[in-house]
Amino acid sequence: MTTDRLYIAENEAQLRRLRDLLDRLSDEELAHPMEAGWTVASVLAHMAFWDYRIVTQLDRWGPDGRGAPPTYEEEAADWINDAAKPIFLAIPPSIAARVALEAAEAADRAVAGMSDELLAKNEKTGLIINPVRAEHRAEHLDDLERAFSPH
């Protein structure tokens, strides 16, 4: 049985969208305020954090899934984001943008490289590793693009 890998194309499309946005934004625009005290750059740093989480957890789990299985508690996401927010805000905007792109590329490579066996194990865990990085990316790219669209 072949595993559905449509997520790879979805991830690539959102990665292109991220690149396009970053190519258009100046450092001043990267510092633009967002809702709840965030900035464009801090949202990008947030995106990088969650993409690098995927890379790190897949690395620890191992290519065959024999390493330490990843853990994740949905309820923890809010406090993790709140705790990381001051750090994200302290990162210079151009660095946050660069790291967001690097993290997205790394995460896309990592999930694209998951074996059928590892994808099946991941499915049994309830998708602790969400290979569809496009979902989280698109959610935030929508917000960032709205911040610069005429109302």
N, C-alpha and C positions, 0 to 999 in steps of 0.2 A: 504494500500500500504506500503510495506517495503522499508525502505531507504537503499541505497547501502552503505555498510560500508567497502568496499575493502580498503579504505584509512587506516584502522587500521593495516592491515597486511603490507602495504607499509611503514607506520611509524615505525612499529616494525623492519622491515628489515633494515631501515636506522639507527635506534637506535643501532642495533647490530653492524652495520658497524662503527658507531661512537665509541662504546665501544672497538671494535677490534683495531681501530686506536689509541685510547688513551692508551690501554694496551701496544702498541708497542713503543710509543714515550717517549723519555727521556725529562727531563727538558730542556736540551740543544736544542733538536729538537723542542720542543714547542716554543722556542725563535727564531727559524729559520725565516729569513726574507721572506716575500712574496711580491707580486706586490704592487706598490703604497704606500710603507711605512708601510704596515701591517706586522704582524708576524703570525705564526701559532696560537699562544695563543690569539692574538687580534681577529683573525677570529672566534675562538671558543667563545670568549666573545660576539662578534657580534651575533653569532648564538643564544647564551643564551638570549641576549636582546630581539630578535624577538620572541623566544619561550615564554619567560615570558610575552611579550606583549599579546600574545594569552591567556595565563592563566588569566592575569589581566582583559582583556576585557570580557572574558567569565564569570568570577566571577561577574563583574559589571552588565553584561547583565542578569544574573540569569538563573537558570535551565529551566525556562519556557519562557524566553525571555521577561519578563515584566519589567526588569530594564532598565537602560540607554543603548540604542543600541550603539554598537561600531562605531567608525568612523575611516576612513583611507583614506589618499590621496596618491596615488601612487607617485605623484611628490615629496612628502615630504620625501620619503625614502632616497634619496641621501643626503639631508642636515642633516637628522637625523643621518645617518651613519657618515658623516663628523664631526658633532658636537660630537658624542660619541667616535670617533676614539682615541683621546688623552686619554680618560678615559680607554678605552679597552687596550691600549698599556701600561698603568700604572699598570694594574693588574698582579700580579705575575703569571707566566705561569702555574704552577700546580693548582693554584686557578681557573684560567680561564678554565682549562680543567675540573675540578670538577664541576664548575658551569654550564658549557655547558652540561654536562651529566645530572645533576639534572634538568636543565631547559627543556631538551628534554624529560625526563621522565615525568615531570609535564605537559608539553604541550600535550604529547601523551595521558596521562590519561584524561586531560580536554576535548580534542576533541573526545576521545572514549566515554566519558560520555554524549555527547550531545544527547538530546532526538530527536526523529523523528520530533517533532514540532519545536524544535529550529533549527535543520538542514534545515527545510523547510523555516523558517523565514530568516535564514542566506542566503539561496539560493536567496530569494527575494531581499536581500540587495546587491546582486552581489558578494557574498562570501567575505564579509568584514573579516570574520574569515575563513582563509583557513585551513580546517581540514586536508589537505594533507601536514603535516609538512615535510614529506619525500622529497617534491620538493626542498624546500630551503636547507634542510640538505644535500641532494645529490649533489646539485650544489657546495656547499662549500667543502664537502668531496672529490669530484672529484679534486678540486683545491689543497687541502691539500695532497692528495695521489700523485698527479703529482709532487708536490714539492720534494718528496722523491723517485721518480722512476728514474731509469737511463735513460738518454736521448738518 
